[in-house]
Amino acid sequence: MKKILLISLVATMMMSFTACMKKEEVKDEITFKTYIEDIVPERITTEETTEETTTEETEVVTEETTEEISQGDTKIEEFATNGCKIKIDELKWLDVKGYLELSKMTSENPEAAIALEQKMKATCDAAYYYKSLSGANLTIASMEVGEAASQMDLSDNIIAGMLASNLEKELTQSGVTFVGAEMEKFNGNPSLVITIESPAIMTGTVDMKAQMCIFYEGTHQYMITFTSEKENFDEYKPDFDEVMDSITFN
């Protein structure tokens, strides 16, 4: 099924992406830290000092929109795509597009950054990297599935069970370890939550773990994925849960 293939593709791509970012940290640690510690704070400071009131900016790119809202010690970015909205704290999460742009300009191998950017555009609507340099990241992917979305009532245990079973087969075939599936609600929206792991022998770096939250709404399938080194997964998951608790659908 096409909608299942998307999930497998994003899952395996993000495992590789996270591992790749870990390798880049070792080689370009100073460059990446400079981007986070100097460039980003400077941009935020400039915005705060030039505007006396709360700033709301909306940027439209095809069907995707981004809105920034200052709230005390947080800087919230509201990302929207195909009727799905989530809120991202920019003080915790860095838009990967910025890092890839920097890599294309400064890396010894800009072609790798370009190739990764193309893969991400093909599989994700947006991606964010955790600012602690932990290797953790989250992605948002949506896909038009038409009438199939209206048939996927994830509050129905039978339907959710069938989808989980099919995903287990797909993901296992892609080479990752299927840990489990469960039903959760985020901001009142039912979601099938899939947990997978990938050993270091597959990623080439460290053991990885990911949680994929799958939704169906309107005519679309949505998946928001959190990926991290296995040993740090529980440490950073609360910040991912914070993002998930903000999800809404139009």
Backbone as CSV, one residue per row, in Angstrom:
resi,resn,N_x,N_y,N_z,CA_x,CA_y,CA_z,C_x,C_y,C_z
1,MET,0.840,-1.189,0.000,0.000,0.000,0.000,0.878,1.243,0.000
2,LYS,0.516,2.227,-0.816,1.344,3.417,-0.971,1.527,4.158,0.340
3,LYS,0.453,4.244,1.140,0.537,4.998,2.387,1.464,4.322,3.386
4,ILE,1.552,2.997,3.322,2.457,2.278,4.212,3.892,2.453,3.738
5,LEU,4.087,2.458,2.433,5.424,2.637,1.869,6.019,3.970,2.306
6,LEU,5.206,5.018,2.358,5.690,6.320,2.804,6.265,6.221,4.202
7,ILE,5.570,5.529,5.088,6.010,5.405,6.469,7.341,4.663,6.543
8,SER,7.466,3.570,5.820,8.718,2.814,5.812,9.855,3.650,5.262
9,LEU,9.575,4.391,4.191,10.602,5.204,3.551,11.100,6.299,4.486
10,VAL,10.153,7.004,5.123,10.541,8.076,6.038,11.303,7.514,7.228
11,ALA,10.845,6.387,7.759,11.482,5.797,8.934,12.936,5.451,8.668
12,THR,13.200,4.746,7.575,14.569,4.330,7.272,15.429,5.519,6.867
13,MET,14.836,6.502,6.150,15.590,7.683,5.760,16.024,8.483,6.977
14,MET,15.123,8.619,7.979,15.452,9.412,9.150,16.477,8.720,10.036
15,MET,16.482,7.388,10.061,17.528,6.675,10.782,18.884,7.033,10.175
16,SER,18.946,7.002,8.851,20.193,7.318,8.167,20.556,8.779,8.339
17,PHE,19.540,9.650,8.291,19.774,11.084,8.449,20.362,11.398,9.819
18,THR,19.787,10.821,10.865,20.269,11.074,12.221,21.700,10.586,12.379
19,ALA,21.974,9.396,11.843,23.335,8.869,11.915,24.302,9.755,11.139
20,CYS,23.843,10.243,9.983,24.673,11.124,9.161,24.992,12.411,9.901
21,MET,23.992,12.970,10.594,24.209,14.194,11.353,25.230,13.978,12.461
22,LYS,25.206,12.788,13.076,26.185,12.489,14.118,27.593,12.489,13.543
23,LYS,27.742,11.939,12.330,29.058,11.940,11.689,29.497,13.370,11.381
24,GLU,28.559,14.201,10.905,28.881,15.578,10.564,29.309,16.358,11.809
25,GLU,28.719,16.030,12.962,29.073,16.732,14.187,30.544,16.534,14.527
26,VAL,31.047,15.348,14.301,32.438,15.054,14.610,33.357,15.834,13.689
27,LYS,33.000,15.898,12.407,33.867,16.548,11.421,33.706,18.066,11.414
28,ASP,32.457,18.556,11.559,32.184,19.988,11.440,31.585,20.553,12.717
29,GLU,32.047,20.068,13.874,31.446,20.474,15.141,31.516,21.983,15.349
30,ILE,32.654,22.594,15.056,32.802,24.035,15.272,31.837,24.810,14.385
31,THR,31.736,24.408,13.119,30.846,25.078,12.189,29.403,25.001,12.650
32,PHE,28.971,23.823,13.049,27.591,23.630,13.466,27.304,24.385,14.752
33,LYS,28.247,24.337,15.716,28.051,25.073,16.960,28.000,26.578,16.697
34,THR,28.807,27.042,15.738,28.791,28.455,15.406,27.413,28.852,14.892
35,TYR,26.839,27.989,14.075,25.502,28.274,13.540,24.476,28.373,14.662
36,ILE,24.538,27.454,15.621,23.563,27.425,16.706,23.810,28.529,17.725
37,GLU,25.082,28.703,18.113,25.390,29.603,19.218,25.562,31.060,18.788
38,ASP,25.910,31.295,17.520,26.161,32.658,17.071,25.091,33.164,16.103
39,ILE,24.883,32.429,15.010,23.978,32.903,13.965,22.532,32.947,14.442
40,VAL,22.057,31.833,15.027,20.657,31.782,15.465,20.363,32.782,16.573
41,PRO,21.156,32.840,17.680,20.877,33.835,18.719,20.914,35.267,18.200
42,GLU,21.831,35.547,17.260,21.935,36.894,16.710,20.662,37.265,15.965
43,ARG,20.118,36.286,15.212,18.876,36.532,14.473,17.724,36.768,15.434
44,ILE,17.656,35.944,16.495,16.586,36.081,17.469,16.696,37.415,18.210
45,THR,17.916,37.787,18.615,18.130,39.043,19.336,17.725,40.228,18.473
46,THR,18.084,40.190,17.195,17.731,41.272,16.282,16.231,41.439,16.188
47,GLU,15.512,40.310,16.097,14.057,40.354,16.010,13.452,40.948,17.272
48,GLU,14.011,40.572,18.431,13.443,41.015,19.696,13.706,42.496,19.949
49,THR,14.861,43.010,19.516,15.210,44.398,19.793,14.593,45.365,18.799
50,THR,14.221,44.887,17.626,13.646,45.783,16.615,12.139,45.817,16.656
51,GLU,11.521,44.942,17.462,10.072,44.921,17.558,9.664,45.016,19.018
52,GLU,8.809,45.976,19.346,8.424,46.188,20.725,7.284,45.286,21.158
53,THR,6.511,44.790,20.224,5.381,43.929,20.546,5.613,42.540,20.018
54,THR,4.722,41.630,20.404,4.813,40.250,19.939,4.794,40.204,18.428
55,THR,5.710,39.419,17.856,5.839,39.321,16.414,5.091,38.119,15.898
56,GLU,4.338,38.337,14.839,3.687,37.227,14.166,4.034,37.336,12.690
57,GLU,4.784,36.338,12.193,5.187,36.322,10.796,4.659,35.055,10.159
58,THR,4.128,35.190,8.952,3.629,34.013,8.255,4.302,33.935,6.905
59,GLU,4.959,32.802,6.633,5.628,32.586,5.359,4.934,31.434,4.666
60,VAL,4.505,31.658,3.427,3.783,30.620,2.698,4.700,30.042,1.639
61,VAL,4.869,28.714,1.659,5.640,28.010,0.649,4.772,26.873,0.155
62,THR,4.277,26.972,-1.072,3.270,26.056,-1.602,2.141,25.926,-0.584
63,GLU,1.959,24.728,0.003,0.877,24.531,0.949,1.360,24.602,2.380
64,GLU,2.620,24.934,2.598,3.188,24.958,3.930,3.266,26.390,4.441
65,THR,2.969,26.600,5.725,3.076,27.919,6.317,3.827,27.836,7.625
66,THR,4.522,28.910,7.951,5.247,28.982,9.212,4.926,30.304,9.890
67,GLU,4.587,30.241,11.166,4.253,31.442,11.921,5.047,31.445,13.210
68,GLU,5.726,32.565,13.498,6.525,32.671,14.705,5.821,33.558,15.725
69,ILE,5.737,33.088,16.981,5.059,33.816,18.042,5.954,33.822,19.271
70,SER,6.325,35.003,19.762,7.165,35.099,20.952,6.323,34.895,22.198
71,GLN,6.754,34.007,23.083,6.030,33.732,24.317,7.033,33.568,25.457
72,GLY,7.396,34.676,26.103,8.292,34.597,27.244,9.631,33.992,26.891
73,ASP,9.995,32.898,27.582,11.285,32.250,27.374,11.260,31.260,26.221
74,THR,10.185,31.200,25.491,10.101,30.322,24.332,9.929,31.162,23.074
75,LYS,10.280,30.580,21.954,10.042,31.232,20.661,9.347,30.206,19.793
76,ILE,8.048,30.341,19.692,7.222,29.318,19.066,7.095,29.538,17.564
77,GLU,7.373,28.491,16.822,7.148,28.484,15.389,5.964,27.573,15.134
78,GLU,4.957,28.092,14.459,3.803,27.260,14.117,3.941,26.804,12.674
79,PHE,4.140,25.512,12.498,4.304,24.963,11.153,2.985,24.332,10.723
80,ALA,2.579,24.618,9.504,1.325,24.074,8.990,1.524,23.499,7.606
81,THR,0.920,22.352,7.363,0.967,21.752,6.041,-0.266,20.893,5.820
82,ASN,-0.956,21.129,4.728,-2.124,20.327,4.353,-3.131,20.166,5.486
83,GLY,-3.390,21.254,6.208,-4.411,21.215,7.246,-3.946,20.766,8.611
84,CYS,-2.676,20.376,8.741,-2.113,19.950,10.027,-1.204,21.054,10.558
85,LYS,-1.355,21.378,11.856,-0.516,22.401,12.473,0.137,21.854,13.737
86,ILE,1.410,22.206,13.916,2.106,21.903,15.166,2.923,23.120,15.567
87,LYS,3.241,23.211,16.857,4.034,24.328,17.355,5.413,23.825,17.774
88,ILE,6.435,24.512,17.308,7.824,24.149,17.560,8.503,25.260,18.354
89,ASP,9.151,24.914,19.444,9.921,25.893,20.214,11.297,26.034,19.575
90,GLU,11.553,27.187,18.963,12.821,27.402,18.268,14.021,27.436,19.200
91,LEU,13.784,27.587,20.497,14.893,27.552,21.438,15.346,26.127,21.713
92,LYS,14.552,25.147,21.265,14.905,23.734,21.436,15.175,23.034,20.102
93,TRP,14.497,23.470,19.043,14.577,22.783,17.763,15.062,23.737,16.674
94,LEU,15.970,23.249,15.848,16.540,24.015,14.747,16.021,23.467,13.421
95,ASP,15.508,24.354,12.576,15.037,23.937,11.260,16.223,23.376,10.467
96,VAL,16.105,22.145,10.027,17.206,21.483,9.322,17.574,22.208,8.034
97,LYS,16.623,22.904,7.431,16.915,23.613,6.191,18.069,24.593,6.381
98,GLY,18.119,25.245,7.554,19.199,26.183,7.832,20.545,25.489,7.907
99,TYR,20.571,24.318,8.552,21.819,23.571,8.674,22.304,23.075,7.307
100,LEU,21.369,22.610,6.482,21.753,22.113,5.164,22.272,23.244,4.285
101,GLU,21.662,24.437,4.396,22.150,25.575,3.634,23.575,25.918,4.051
102,LEU,23.831,25.869,5.369,25.176,26.139,5.867,26.158,25.074,5.383
103,SER,25.720,23.816,5.397,26.583,22.716,4.954,26.954,22.854,3.489
104,LYS,25.995,23.293,2.669,26.276,23.449,1.246,27.327,24.535,1.004
105,MET,27.372,25.513,1.900,28.333,26.612,1.733,29.692,26.313,2.353
106,THR,29.729,25.508,3.421,30.973,25.349,4.175,31.549,23.938,4.181
107,SER,30.752,22.942,3.862,31.214,21.565,3.959,32.239,21.240,2.875
108,GLU,33.125,20.287,3.173,34.081,19.805,2.183,33.385,18.973,1.112
109,ASN,32.161,18.524,1.433,31.400,17.704,0.500,29.975,18.248,0.381
110,PRO,29.798,19.409,-0.272,28.469,20.019,-0.374,27.479,19.159,-1.134
111,GLU,28.008,18.266,-2.011,27.109,17.398,-2.772,26.301,16.494,-1.847
112,ALA,26.898,16.093,-0.712,26.195,15.237,0.241,25.020,15.984,0.862
113,ALA,25.245,17.264,1.189,24.170,18.075,1.758,23.053,18.285,0.744
114,ILE,23.431,18.480,-0.508,22.441,18.670,-1.572,21.622,17.398,-1.765
115,ALA,22.299,16.244,-1.748,21.612,14.964,-1.923,20.640,14.703,-0.773
116,LEU,21.081,15.029,0.460,20.224,14.828,1.624,19.026,15.768,1.565
117,GLU,19.252,16.994,1.123,18.162,17.962,0.992,17.118,17.457,-0.001
118,GLN,17.560,16.881,-1.095,16.643,16.355,-2.103,15.836,15.175,-1.562
119,LYS,16.507,14.302,-0.777,15.801,13.167,-0.180,14.741,13.642,0.798
120,MET,15.079,14.647,1.587,14.136,15.152,2.571,12.935,15.804,1.912
121,LYS,13.171,16.540,0.843,12.074,17.171,0.124,11.114,16.126,-0.448
122,ALA,11.669,14.967,-0.806,10.853,13.907,-1.391,10.053,13.141,-0.342
123,THR,10.457,13.205,0.926,9.808,12.388,1.948,9.200,13.175,3.098
124,CYS,9.640,14.413,3.321,9.192,15.172,4.496,8.709,16.562,4.107
125,ASP,7.742,17.070,4.837,7.309,18.454,4.674,8.248,19.388,5.429
126,ALA,8.774,18.904,6.562,9.702,19.710,7.357,10.485,18.800,8.286
127,ALA,11.649,19.279,8.720,12.478,18.528,9.661,13.157,19.500,10.605
128,TYR,13.297,19.083,11.860,13.928,19.911,12.881,14.950,19.072,13.641
129,TYR,16.077,19.734,13.974,17.175,19.065,14.655,17.295,19.625,16.062
130,TYR,17.492,18.757,17.052,17.567,19.205,18.437,18.835,20.022,18.669
131,LYS,18.717,21.176,19.296,19.831,22.122,19.387,20.934,21.715,20.345
132,SER,20.717,20.691,21.137,21.756,20.285,22.082,22.871,19.515,21.403
133,LEU,22.790,19.360,20.083,23.755,18.544,19.327,23.669,17.073,19.731
134,SER,22.502,16.649,20.170,22.330,15.280,20.664,22.165,14.262,19.553
135,GLY,21.857,14.721,18.350,21.540,13.796,17.275,20.065,13.515,17.160
136,ALA,19.243,14.084,18.044,17.797,13.885,17.997,17.175,14.808,16.951
137,ASN,16.099,14.357,16.337,15.406,15.191,15.364,13.945,14.792,15.265
138,LEU,13.140,15.652,14.676,11.752,15.302,14.394,11.421,15.736,12.977
139,THR,10.530,14.991,12.347,10.111,15.292,10.982,8.597,15.280,10.892
140,ILE,8.080,16.039,9.934,6.650,16.054,9.655,6.460,15.673,8.197
141,ALA,5.629,14.671,7.942,5.362,14.238,6.574,3.863,14.093,6.388
142,SER,3.369,14.530,5.234,1.953,14.366,4.913,1.822,13.823,3.503
143,MET,0.691,13.167,3.273,0.506,12.551,1.960,-0.976,12.464,1.650
144,GLU,-1.346,12.847,0.444,-2.727,12.738,-0.011,-3.049,11.270,-0.283
145,VAL,-4.047,10.742,0.414,-4.447,9.336,0.201,-5.921,9.227,-0.177
146,GLY,-6.582,10.368,-0.339,-7.965,10.377,-0.815,-8.950,9.693,0.121
147,GLU,-9.842,8.932,-0.457,-10.900,8.273,0.307,-10.354,7.293,1.342
148,ALA,-9.147,6.806,1.139,-8.563,5.848,2.087,-8.453,6.451,3.482
149,ALA,-8.239,7.773,3.565,-8.096,8.426,4.859,-9.384,8.347,5.670
150,SER,-10.525,8.503,5.000,-11.802,8.474,5.709,-12.120,7.084,6.252
151,GLN,-11.483,6.064,5.688,-11.711,4.689,6.138,-10.784,4.288,7.280
152,MET,-9.774,5.108,7.552,-8.793,4.762,8.568,-9.147,5.418,9.906
153,ASP,-10.146,4.893,10.569,-10.557,5.389,11.881,-9.668,4.738,12.936
154,LEU,-8.642,5.466,13.380,-7.666,4.879,14.289,-8.199,4.694,15.707
155,SER,-9.403,5.212,15.974,-10.025,4.944,17.269,-10.678,3.563,17.287
156,ASP,-10.757,2.944,16.109,-11.278,1.584,15.975,-10.116,0.609,16.174
157,ASN,-10.171,-0.204,17.209,-9.069,-1.118,17.537,-8.766,-2.107,16.422
158,ILE,-9.804,-2.531,15.703,-9.599,-3.500,14.613,-8.803,-2.856,13.477
159,ILE,-9.204,-1.648,13.090,-8.504,-0.949,12.006,-7.073,-0.624,12.422
160,ALA,-6.910,-0.112,13.641,-5.572,0.222,14.131,-4.692,-1.018,14.201
161,GLY,-5.280,-2.143,14.625,-4.526,-3.390,14.720,-4.072,-3.888,13.361
162,MET,-4.956,-3.787,12.360,-4.599,-4.220,11.001,-3.485,-3.348,10.430
163,LEU,-3.579,-2.024,10.661,-2.545,-1.125,10.162,-1.215,-1.412,10.846
164,ALA,-1.251,-1.638,12.148,-0.015,-1.929,12.896,0.628,-3.214,12.395
165,SER,-0.199,-4.216,12.110,0.319,-5.490,11.617,0.992,-5.319,10.257
166,ASN,0.350,-4.562,9.361,0.928,-4.328,8.042,2.227,-3.526,8.141
167,LEU,2.232,-2.538,9.047,3.433,-1.728,9.218,4.581,-2.544,9.789
168,GLU,4.264,-3.449,10.684,5.309,-4.304,11.250,6.006,-5.094,10.141
169,LYS,5.225,-5.618,9.204,5.802,-6.376,8.089,6.669,-5.470,7.215
170,GLU,6.132,-4.294,6.861,6.862,-3.361,5.997,8.163,-2.893,6.636
171,LEU,8.085,-2.514,7.901,9.253,-1.966,8.579,10.316,-3.033,8.829
172,THR,9.882,-4.234,9.164,10.829,-5.332,9.378,11.579,-5.648,8.091
173,GLN,10.861,-5.610,6.969,11.492,-5.862,5.679,12.504,-4.777,5.322
174,SER,12.280,-3.553,5.836,13.210,-2.459,5.536,14.486,-2.546,6.364
175,GLY,14.515,-3.464,7.346,15.738,-3.702,8.101,15.767,-3.195,9.520
176,VAL,14.697,-2.500,9.958,14.675,-2.003,11.332,13.948,-3.001,12.238
177,THR,14.105,-2.814,13.539,13.453,-3.686,14.519,12.148,-3.044,14.968
178,PHE,11.052,-3.765,14.795,9.738,-3.282,15.216,9.584,-3.559,16.706
179,VAL,9.510,-2.500,17.522,9.431,-2.646,18.976,7.996,-2.815,19.437
180,GLY,7.080,-2.045,18.873,5.687,-2.163,19.292,4.810,-1.070,18.723
181,ALA,3.499,-1.209,18.945,2.512,-0.238,18.477,1.456,-0.050,19.554
182,GLU,0.974,1.172,19.681,-0.079,1.457,20.643,-0.888,2.658,20.184
183,MET,-2.102,2.770,20.724,-2.958,3.896,20.404,-2.786,4.995,21.444
184,GLU,-2.645,6.235,20.990,-2.573,7.388,21.885,-3.393,8.520,21.290
185,LYS,-3.746,9.473,22.129,-4.405,10.680,21.661,-3.526,11.873,21.975
186,PHE,-3.335,12.732,20.976,-2.564,13.956,21.156,-3.494,15.124,20.879
187,ASN,-3.694,15.940,21.892,-4.613,17.069,21.785,-5.987,16.614,21.279
188,GLY,-6.387,15.412,21.724,-7.693,14.870,21.362,-7.741,14.133,20.045
189,ASN,-6.618,14.051,19.326,-6.584,13.403,18.013,-6.005,12.001,18.116
190,PRO,-6.758,10.966,17.703,-6.264,9.586,17.791,-5.079,9.343,16.864
191,SER,-4.098,8.616,17.375,-2.891,8.343,16.599,-2.409,6.927,16.866
192,LEU,-1.903,6.276,15.827,-1.228,4.995,15.987,0.256,5.306,16.167
193,VAL,0.814,4.919,17.313,2.208,5.229,17.634,3.052,3.974,17.453
194,ILE,4.009,4.051,16.554,4.897,2.932,16.241,6.294,3.239,16.773
195,THR,6.899,2.282,17.470,8.267,2.445,17.964,9.171,1.445,17.269
196,ILE,10.288,1.930,16.745,11.237,1.065,16.048,12.652,1.362,16.538
197,GLU,13.557,0.419,16.288,14.964,0.598,16.629,15.825,0.137,15.458
198,SER,17.010,0.704,15.392,17.947,0.335,14.348,19.326,0.183,14.969
199,PRO,19.966,-0.984,14.825,21.273,-1.210,15.455,22.390,-0.442,14.764
200,ALA,23.477,-0.260,15.481,24.621,0.484,14.956,25.157,-0.132,13.672
201,ILE,25.030,-1.430,13.556,25.555,-2.105,12.362,24.815,-1.645,11.108
202,MET,23.576,-1.167,11.281,22.793,-0.695,10.145,23.042,0.782,9.873
203,THR,23.124,1.587,10.947,23.309,3.026,10.769,24.761,3.409,10.528
204,GLY,25.691,2.551,10.979,27.107,2.845,10.821,27.671,3.687,11.930
205,THR,26.831,4.066,12.909,27.324,4.892,14.014,26.904,4.299,15.354
206,VAL,25.668,4.566,15.771,25.187,4.142,17.085,23.810,3.513,16.961
207,ASP,23.339,2.885,18.050,21.982,2.340,18.075,20.982,3.492,18.061
208,MET,19.971,3.380,17.193,18.988,4.438,17.051,17.598,3.940,17.476
209,LYS,16.753,4.889,17.869,15.375,4.569,18.240,14.473,5.666,17.693
210,ALA,13.279,5.284,17.256,12.353,6.260,16.689,10.925,5.964,17.111
211,GLN,10.143,7.028,17.244,8.714,6.906,17.514,7.970,7.637,16.410
212,MET,7.049,6.942,15.744,6.285,7.525,14.652,4.827,7.643,15.066
213,CYS,4.284,8.842,14.977,2.891,9.102,15.332,2.106,9.306,14.034
214,ILE,1.166,8.408,13.755,0.453,8.399,12.486,-0.980,8.866,12.693
215,PHE,-1.430,9.773,11.819,-2.780,10.317,11.876,-3.437,10.224,10.500
216,TYR,-4.757,10.156,10.497,-5.532,10.274,9.262,-6.596,11.331,9.496
217,GLU,-6.649,12.303,8.605,-7.629,13.380,8.739,-7.967,13.907,7.354
218,GLY,-9.260,14.091,7.097,-9.667,14.568,5.780,-9.293,13.567,4.708
219,THR,-8.457,13.993,3.787,-7.993,13.097,2.719,-6.497,12.818,2.829
220,HIS,-5.920,13.083,4.007,-4.466,12.969,4.154,-4.042,12.004,5.262
221,GLN,-2.869,11.457,5.053,-2.157,10.718,6.094,-1.032,11.638,6.582
222,TYR,-0.840,11.681,7.897,0.229,12.489,8.479,1.091,11.604,9.366
223,MET,2.370,11.892,9.401,3.259,11.175,10.299,4.300,12.139,10.860
224,ILE,4.362,12.188,12.180,5.383,12.987,12.857,6.303,12.015,13.585
225,THR,7.588,12.103,13.294,8.555,11.117,13.772,9.632,11.766,14.633
226,PHE,9.919,11.127,15.746,11.019,11.546,16.614,12.087,10.462,16.565
227,THR,13.317,10.853,16.224,14.424,9.906,16.104,15.590,10.372,16.966
228,SER,16.218,9.426,17.659,17.321,9.782,18.551,18.231,8.585,18.750
229,GLU,19.432,8.859,19.269,20.246,7.757,19.759,19.425,7.029,20.820
230,LYS,19.521,5.723,20.839,18.716,4.941,21.760,18.957,5.328,23.222
231,GLU,20.202,5.575,23.580,20.527,5.869,24.978,20.003,7.233,25.429
232,ASN,19.734,8.140,24.479,19.234,9.473,24.823,17.747,9.656,24.546
233,PHE,17.111,8.628,24.046,15.717,8.749,23.598,14.798,9.249,24.715
234,ASP,14.857,8.623,25.878,13.960,8.991,26.981,14.238,10.392,27.505
235,GLU,15.475,10.845,27.381,15.848,12.168,27.875,15.194,13.281,27.074
236,TYR,15.138,13.110,25.743,14.620,14.167,24.884,13.172,13.972,24.462
237,LYS,12.599,12.824,24.748,11.229,12.551,24.327,10.212,13.549,24.905
238,PRO,10.351,14.029,26.166,9.377,15.014,26.671,9.251,16.256,25.789
239,ASP,10.353,16.672,25.163,10.283,17.833,24.278,9.552,17.491,22.985
240,PHE,9.648,16.252,22.552,8.868,15.808,21.402,7.390,15.726,21.778
241,ASP,7.100,15.199,22.960,5.714,15.110,23.423,5.080,16.501,23.510
242,GLU,5.880,17.497,23.877,5.391,18.875,23.942,4.915,19.337,22.568
243,VAL,5.669,18.973,21.543,5.273,19.298,20.174,3.981,18.570,19.814
244,MET,3.917,17.297,20.137,2.755,16.485,19.784,1.480,16.980,20.454
245,ASP,1.595,17.484,21.656,0.422,17.971,22.376,-0.140,19.252,21.770
246,SER,0.560,19.836,20.795,0.084,21.061,20.166,-0.610,20.791,18.833
247,ILE,-0.676,19.549,18.382,-1.157,19.251,17.045,-2.642,19.536,16.880
248,THR,-2.994,20.150,15.754,-4.385,20.405,15.416,-4.583,20.125,13.932
249,PHE,-5.838,19.889,13.551,-6.191,19.658,12.149,-7.352,20.557,11.759
250,ASN,-7.292,21.107,10.553,-8.387,21.942,10.057,-9.455,21.085,9.388
